[in-house]
């Protein structure tokens, strides 16, 4: 459920045997579509670790913007606002 500001957090993980097949960007795209299909969702956030470059690339590919420190120790935070979202491949 979104918080009072209309924010939801997504998370994803791809097993190592299935990485580098384009599954993560596709999965994140579907999560974005599903989240924004709910009118009360205005922002999506996602966290990752700064050394996980593939995860950062997936978020950036899907239009997420770097925000700064994450909500968990050592994590960094990305966000996507409904008004700035577009279907990216």
N, C-alpha and C positions, 0 to 999 in steps of 0.2 A: 504494500500500500504506500502511496506517496505520503510524504510528511506534510505539514501545514503549508509549506511553500510550494507544494506540487513537485517535489523532487523524489526520484527513485534512484536506486543504485543497481547497476547490473554487474554481473561477474560471469566469467567463462573460463574454461580450461579445456585444452585439447590434449589427449594422450599422445605421448611422444611418437608412437608408431603412425599416428594420423596427422602429424604436423606438416607444414609446408605444402598443403594441398588446397589452400584457399578456404578451409572450413571455418576458421575463426572469423574472418571478415563477413562471411555469409551468415554465421550464427549471430554476430553482433548486429548486422543489418536487420535480421528478423526480430531481435530483442528490441531494437529501436522502433521498428514498425509497430510491434505489439504494445510497447509502452505508450507511444504517442497516439495509439488508437483510443486511449482513455483520455477524455477531455480534461480531467483533473491533473494530468501529468504535464508539467511545463518544463522540466529539466531532468536530464539523466546524468548521473555521475558514475565514474568508474575509477578504481584505484589500481595501481600496479607498482612494481618496484623499479627504481631508476635504471637498474642494469638489465631489465627485461626488454631489450630493444624490439624484439618481434611483437610483443604485446603493445608497446607504445605505437609502433607502426600501424597495427590493426586499428587502434583507437583513432589515430590521426587520419587514416584512410577513410574512416567512417564519419569524419567531421568533428570529432571531439577536439577541444582546445585545452591546452595545459593551463591549470589553475595555480598550482603550487603544492605545498605540503599536503599529504593525504591525511585522512582521519586516523590512520593506524601508524604506529612507529615505523619510520623508514619508507613509507609509501609516498607516492606522488598522486595527485588528483587531476583528473580530466573531467570536462563537462561538455554537454551538448544541450543547447536550449532549443525548444520547439521552434522558435522564430528563425533560428539559424540552421535548422536541420534540412538536409536534402538527401535524397537517395544517392549515395556514392558507391562506386563499385570497388 
